[in-house]
Amino acid sequence: MKNILITGGAGFIGSNLALKLIDKGYAVTVLDTLSEQIHGKDPDENSPLFLSIKGKVRFIKGDITNRNDVEKAIEDQDAIIHLAAETGTGQSMYQIEKYSHVNVYGSSLILDVLVNKKNSVKKFILASSRAVYGEGKYENVLSEISYPSERNVELMQKGIFEMTDEKGEFLKPLPTDENSKLHPTSFYGITKLQQEEVVKHVCKSIGINFVILRYQNVYGVGQSLLNPYTGILSIFSTQILSEKNINIFEDGLPTRDFINIEDTVDATIRSLEFETVNNKIINVGTGVATSVLSIAELLKNKFGRDTQINISGDFRIGDIRHNFADLSNMKKYLNFEPKIDLNEGIEEFTNWVLKQPIQENNFDKSLEEMKEKGFLKS
């Protein structure tokens, strides 16, 4: 395979992936809308992500929901890495039509073109998300496996944020494997699950190999500092350097699995090149659960700022408590394990952030939006 199409290839993951593929001798086409939320108002001049690939890829400014753009982009491609999507759990809860149109209709349109227009595509890689699991895998006091549904709002308003069973007993989080129950708690997660189902069924029916990568929380150098809806490290960093307090939801102890962009890109390229992973679903993470509070404290220390960290007790509808990846499939089918630990990755990230201009990321505005819509509660 020589010619690779990356939808959303000017984004954080996409641009890093494109550059690595070019270094390996691939010819890369990028289809991207250059969303203002990620790239700002003048991406041709001021978007570091877009500028990093400009002139190095065949770039098509277009939309995955536009048939002409998709047909143009797919022509002569050997593989598609489908990254283009609306992201952000909180925003998805009140932008239902937008998320459905881009994530579900856009993916369906790409596959419709593959079915109905002659092409040379042999592999389709979908960037999915840990959000399809909703709450992850847990174990009760009897060591029985449990997949609890979304948390009770009344309990959270009383400050009880941990997962409990029907008897009120606390549950212990476990690494979530790819065979775990799929029950997303956010609309974003629902759209990613719909993407997965469409890709599996259509690719099987037309003989195109697929790989579904369920990314955990990807971070690293180059991540957009403008987007107030996704990217905990970027949001906290902007708050710290703008001399604003950090307000952390719940009790500060929700955990996530943070994987560095370099490891993410390497795993994605292996999914392109390895035949062993064809028609498989793979978690892409580190398998390490890290609390949101510890991320805030680590960033504060790395930046050397006396930022106040407030544990607000507020919570968002659709947020999960815990989820970290079981890496068995990644090790088995990709022969891969992450190489960059969190401390090293954040050191590199903060050194990069300090060289960037401080910009307003409208985080406070995003919180007001969620509160107004009823999805941010105290």
C-alpha positions as CSV (number, residue, x, y, z in Angstrom):
1,M,0.0,0.0,0.0
2,K,1.4,3.3,-1.1
3,N,-1.4,6.0,-1.2
4,I,-3.0,6.8,2.1
5,L,-6.0,9.0,2.7
6,I,-6.4,10.6,6.2
7,T,-9.7,12.2,6.8
8,G,-9.3,14.9,9.5
9,G,-5.6,14.7,8.7
10,A,-4.9,18.3,9.7
11,G,-6.0,17.6,13.2
12,F,-3.8,16.7,16.2
13,I,-3.5,13.0,15.6
14,G,-3.9,13.3,11.8
15,S,-1.1,15.8,11.2
16,N,1.4,13.8,13.3
17,L,0.3,10.6,11.6
18,A,0.7,12.2,8.1
19,L,4.2,13.4,8.8
20,K,5.3,9.9,10.1
21,L,3.8,8.2,7.1
22,I,5.6,10.6,4.7
23,D,8.9,9.8,6.5
24,K,8.2,6.2,5.8
25,G,7.7,6.8,2.1
26,Y,3.9,6.9,1.8
27,A,2.0,9.4,-0.4
28,V,-0.5,11.0,1.9
29,T,-3.8,12.8,1.0
30,V,-5.5,14.8,3.7
31,L,-9.2,15.7,3.6
32,D,-10.1,18.3,6.3
33,T,-12.4,21.2,6.8
34,L,-9.9,23.2,9.0
35,S,-12.5,23.7,11.7
36,E,-12.1,27.1,13.5
37,Q,-12.6,25.4,16.8
38,I,-9.3,23.6,16.3
39,H,-7.3,25.7,13.8
40,G,-8.5,29.3,14.6
41,K,-9.8,31.9,12.1
42,D,-6.8,31.9,9.8
43,P,-5.4,28.4,9.5
44,D,-3.3,29.2,6.4
45,E,-1.2,31.6,8.6
46,N,-1.8,30.7,12.2
47,S,-2.6,27.0,12.6
48,P,0.6,25.1,13.7
49,L,-1.1,21.8,13.0
50,F,-2.1,22.7,9.4
51,L,1.2,24.4,8.7
52,S,3.1,21.3,9.8
53,I,1.7,19.4,6.8
54,K,1.1,22.2,4.3
55,G,3.0,21.5,1.1
56,K,3.9,18.0,2.3
57,V,0.6,16.3,1.6
58,R,-2.0,16.4,-1.2
59,F,-4.4,18.6,0.7
60,I,-8.1,18.8,0.0
61,K,-10.1,21.4,2.0
62,G,-13.4,19.6,2.1
63,D,-16.0,17.9,4.1
64,I,-16.7,14.2,4.7
65,T,-20.4,15.0,4.5
66,N,-20.0,16.3,0.9
67,R,-20.1,13.5,-1.8
68,N,-17.9,15.3,-4.3
69,D,-15.2,16.0,-1.8
70,V,-15.2,12.3,-0.7
71,E,-15.1,11.0,-4.2
72,K,-12.2,13.3,-5.1
73,A,-10.3,12.2,-2.0
74,I,-10.8,8.5,-2.3
75,E,-9.6,8.3,-5.9
76,D,-6.4,6.1,-6.3
77,Q,-6.1,5.5,-2.5
78,D,-4.9,2.1,-1.2
79,A,-6.1,2.7,2.4
80,I,-8.2,5.2,4.4
81,I,-7.5,6.2,8.0
82,H,-10.7,7.8,9.1
83,L,-10.1,10.4,11.9
84,A,-12.5,13.2,10.9
85,A,-15.2,13.6,13.6
86,E,-16.7,16.0,16.0
87,T,-15.2,15.2,19.4
88,G,-16.0,16.3,23.0
89,T,-18.3,14.5,25.4
90,G,-19.9,17.6,26.9
91,Q,-20.6,19.4,23.6
92,S,-22.1,16.3,22.0
93,M,-24.9,16.3,24.6
94,Y,-26.5,19.5,23.2
95,Q,-25.2,19.4,19.6
96,I,-27.0,16.2,18.6
97,E,-27.7,17.0,15.0
98,K,-24.1,18.3,14.3
99,Y,-22.5,15.2,15.9
100,S,-24.9,12.8,14.1
101,H,-24.4,14.5,10.8
102,V,-20.6,14.6,10.8
103,N,-19.8,11.4,12.7
104,V,-22.6,9.1,11.5
105,Y,-23.7,10.5,8.2
106,G,-20.1,11.4,7.2
107,S,-18.8,7.9,7.9
108,S,-21.8,6.4,6.1
109,L,-21.2,8.6,3.1
110,I,-17.5,7.5,2.8
111,L,-18.6,3.9,2.9
112,D,-21.4,4.5,0.4
113,V,-18.9,5.9,-2.0
114,L,-16.7,2.8,-1.5
115,V,-19.6,0.6,-2.3
116,N,-20.9,2.5,-5.4
117,K,-17.8,4.0,-7.0
118,K,-14.9,2.0,-8.4
119,N,-11.8,2.3,-6.1
120,S,-8.6,0.7,-5.1
121,V,-9.0,0.8,-1.3
122,K,-7.8,-2.3,0.5
123,K,-8.0,-1.3,4.1
124,F,-10.2,1.0,6.2
125,I,-9.0,2.1,9.7
126,L,-11.5,3.8,12.0
127,A,-10.5,6.0,14.8
128,S,-13.0,5.1,17.5
129,S,-13.0,5.9,21.2
130,R,-13.1,4.5,24.7
131,A,-16.4,6.4,24.9
132,V,-18.1,3.4,23.3
133,Y,-17.7,1.5,26.6
134,G,-19.4,4.2,28.7
135,E,-18.4,3.2,32.2
136,G,-15.7,0.6,31.9
137,K,-15.3,-2.9,33.4
138,Y,-15.8,-3.3,37.2
139,E,-15.8,-6.0,39.8
140,N,-18.1,-6.3,42.8
141,V,-17.3,-7.4,46.4
142,L,-17.8,-11.0,45.3
143,S,-15.2,-10.6,42.5
144,E,-18.0,-10.8,39.9
145,I,-17.6,-8.8,36.7
146,S,-20.0,-5.8,36.4
147,Y,-20.8,-3.2,33.7
148,P,-22.7,-0.5,35.6
149,S,-24.8,2.0,33.7
150,E,-24.6,5.7,34.0
151,R,-24.4,7.2,37.4
152,N,-27.4,8.4,39.5
153,V,-27.7,12.2,39.4
154,E,-29.2,12.4,42.8
155,L,-26.3,10.5,44.3
156,M,-23.8,12.7,42.6
157,Q,-25.5,15.8,43.9
158,K,-24.9,14.3,47.4
159,G,-21.2,13.9,46.5
160,I,-21.2,10.2,45.8
161,F,-19.3,9.9,42.6
162,E,-17.9,6.3,42.7
163,M,-19.7,3.5,41.0
164,T,-22.0,1.3,43.1
165,D,-24.0,-1.8,42.6
166,E,-27.8,-2.2,43.3
167,K,-27.0,-2.8,46.9
168,G,-25.0,0.4,47.2
169,E,-21.7,-1.4,47.5
170,F,-18.7,0.3,45.8
171,L,-17.3,-1.4,42.6
172,K,-13.6,-1.8,41.8
173,P,-12.6,-0.6,38.3
174,L,-10.7,-3.1,36.1
175,P,-8.9,-2.8,32.8
176,T,-11.6,-2.7,30.0
177,D,-11.0,-5.2,27.2
178,E,-12.5,-5.1,23.7
179,N,-15.2,-7.7,24.5
180,S,-16.6,-5.6,27.3
181,K,-20.2,-4.3,27.2
182,L,-20.7,-1.4,24.9
183,H,-23.1,1.1,26.5
184,P,-22.0,4.7,25.9
185,T,-23.2,7.3,28.3
186,S,-22.6,10.3,26.0
187,F,-24.0,11.1,22.5
188,Y,-20.4,11.3,21.3
189,G,-20.0,7.7,22.4
190,I,-23.2,6.7,20.7
191,T,-22.0,8.2,17.4
192,K,-18.6,6.4,17.7
193,L,-20.4,3.1,18.3
194,Q,-22.6,3.7,15.2
195,Q,-19.5,4.4,13.2
196,E,-18.0,1.0,14.3
197,E,-21.1,-0.9,13.4
198,V,-21.4,0.7,9.9
199,V,-17.7,0.1,9.2
200,K,-17.8,-3.6,10.3
201,H,-20.8,-4.5,8.2
202,V,-20.0,-2.6,5.1
203,C,-16.3,-3.5,4.9
204,K,-17.1,-7.1,5.4
205,S,-19.7,-7.0,2.7
206,I,-17.4,-5.5,0.0
207,G,-14.2,-7.3,1.0
208,I,-12.2,-4.4,2.4
209,N,-10.2,-5.2,5.6
210,F,-11.0,-3.0,8.5
211,V,-9.3,-2.1,11.8
212,I,-11.1,-0.3,14.6
213,L,-8.9,1.6,17.0
214,R,-10.4,2.6,20.3
215,Y,-8.2,5.5,21.4
216,Q,-8.0,6.4,25.0
217,N,-7.1,10.1,26.0
218,V,-4.5,11.2,23.5
219,Y,-2.2,14.1,24.5
220,G,1.2,15.6,23.5
221,V,3.2,18.2,21.7
222,G,1.1,20.0,19.1
223,Q,-2.3,19.5,20.6
224,S,-4.6,22.4,19.9
225,L,-4.7,24.9,22.8
226,L,-7.8,26.6,21.3
227,N,-10.4,23.9,21.7
228,P,-12.2,24.4,25.1
229,Y,-14.3,21.2,24.7
230,T,-11.7,18.4,24.6
231,G,-8.1,17.8,25.8
232,I,-7.7,18.0,29.5
233,L,-4.0,18.8,29.4
234,S,-4.5,21.6,26.9
235,I,-7.4,23.1,28.8
236,F,-5.6,23.0,32.2
237,S,-2.4,24.4,30.6
238,T,-4.2,27.4,29.2
239,Q,-5.9,28.0,32.5
240,I,-2.6,27.9,34.4
241,L,-0.7,30.1,32.0
242,S,-3.6,32.6,31.8
243,E,-3.3,32.8,35.6
244,K,-6.8,31.4,36.2
245,N,-7.8,28.9,38.8
246,I,-8.3,25.3,37.7
247,N,-11.8,24.1,38.6
248,I,-12.0,20.3,38.7
249,F,-15.3,18.4,38.4
250,E,-16.6,16.0,41.0
251,D,-14.0,15.2,43.7
252,G,-11.1,15.3,41.3
253,L,-10.7,11.5,41.3
254,P,-12.2,10.4,38.0
255,T,-9.5,8.5,36.1
256,R,-8.5,8.3,32.5
257,D,-5.9,6.5,30.4
258,F,-3.5,9.0,28.9
259,I,-1.5,8.0,25.9
260,N,1.1,10.1,24.2
261,I,0.7,11.1,20.6
262,E,3.9,9.4,19.5
263,D,2.7,6.0,20.8
264,T,-0.7,6.6,19.3
265,V,0.8,7.3,15.9
266,D,3.1,4.3,16.1
267,A,0.2,2.0,17.0
268,T,-1.9,3.4,14.2
269,I,0.8,2.8,11.6
270,R,1.2,-0.7,12.7
271,S,-2.5,-1.2,12.2
272,L,-2.0,-0.1,8.6
273,E,1.0,-2.3,8.0
274,F,0.3,-5.5,10.0
275,E,-2.0,-8.1,8.4
276,T,-2.5,-9.8,11.8
277,V,-4.8,-6.9,12.9
278,N,-7.1,-7.1,9.9
279,N,-10.8,-7.1,10.9
280,K,-9.9,-6.6,14.6
281,I,-10.8,-4.1,17.3
282,I,-7.9,-2.7,19.3
283,N,-7.7,-0.6,22.4
284,V,-5.0,2.1,22.1
285,G,-3.9,3.2,25.5
286,T,-1.3,2.6,28.3
287,G,-3.4,0.6,30.7
288,V,-2.7,3.1,33.5
289,A,-5.4,4.9,35.3
290,T,-4.5,8.5,36.2
291,S,-6.8,10.8,38.2
292,V,-7.7,14.2,36.8
293,L,-6.5,15.9,40.0
294,S,-3.1,14.3,39.7
295,I,-2.9,15.7,36.1
296,A,-3.7,19.2,37.3
297,E,-1.1,19.0,40.1
298,L,1.6,17.6,37.7
299,L,1.0,20.4,35.2
300,K,1.1,23.0,37.9
301,N,4.4,21.7,39.1
302,K,5.9,21.4,35.6
303,F,4.9,25.0,34.8
304,G,6.1,26.2,38.2
305,R,3.0,28.3,38.8
306,D,1.1,28.9,42.0
307,T,-2.2,28.1,40.5
308,Q,-5.1,27.3,42.8
309,I,-6.8,24.0,42.2
310,N,-10.5,24.0,43.2
311,I,-12.4,20.8,43.6
312,S,-15.8,22.1,42.6
313,G,-18.1,19.1,43.1
314,D,-19.8,20.0,39.8
315,F,-20.4,17.2,37.3
316,R,-21.3,16.8,33.7
317,I,-24.1,14.6,32.4
318,G,-22.5,11.9,30.1
319,D,-19.2,11.9,31.9
320,I,-17.8,8.5,33.1
321,R,-16.0,7.8,36.3
322,H,-13.3,5.4,35.3
323,N,-12.0,3.7,32.2
324,F,-8.5,2.4,31.4
325,A,-7.5,0.0,28.7
326,D,-6.8,-3.7,28.7
327,L,-3.9,-3.9,26.2
328,S,-4.0,-7.6,25.4
329,N,-5.1,-7.2,21.8
330,M,-2.6,-4.4,21.2
331,K,0.2,-6.6,22.4
332,K,-1.0,-9.6,20.5
333,Y,-2.0,-8.3,17.1
334,L,0.2,-5.2,16.9
335,N,3.2,-6.5,18.9
336,F,3.2,-3.1,20.5
337,E,3.4,-1.5,23.9
338,P,3.5,2.2,24.7
339,K,7.1,3.6,25.3
340,I,6.4,7.0,26.7
341,D,5.4,7.2,30.4
342,L,3.2,10.1,31.6
343,N,5.8,12.0,33.4
344,E,8.1,12.1,30.4
345,G,5.3,12.9,28.1
346,I,4.0,15.8,30.2
347,E,7.6,17.2,30.6
348,E,7.9,17.3,26.8
349,F,4.3,18.7,26.4
350,T,4.8,21.5,29.0
351,N,8.2,22.5,27.5
352,W,6.4,22.9,24.2
353,V,3.4,24.8,25.6
354,L,5.7,27.4,27.2
355,K,7.0,28.3,23.7
356,Q,3.4,29.0,22.4
357,P,1.5,32.3,22.6
358,I,-1.1,32.3,25.4
359,Q,-4.5,32.3,23.8
360,E,-8.1,32.5,25.1
361,N,-9.7,29.1,24.7
362,N,-13.2,30.1,25.8
363,F,-13.3,27.3,28.4
364,D,-15.4,29.4,30.8
365,K,-17.9,30.0,27.9
366,S,-18.1,26.3,27.2
367,L,-19.0,25.7,30.9
368,E,-21.7,28.3,30.7
369,E,-23.1,26.6,27.6
370,M,-23.3,23.3,29.4
371,K,-24.9,24.8,32.4
372,E,-27.4,26.7,30.3
373,K,-28.4,23.4,28.6
374,G,-28.7,21.6,31.9
375,F,-25.7,19.2,31.4
376,L,-23.4,20.8,34.0
377,K,-24.8,20.3,37.5
378,S,-23.7,21.1,41.0
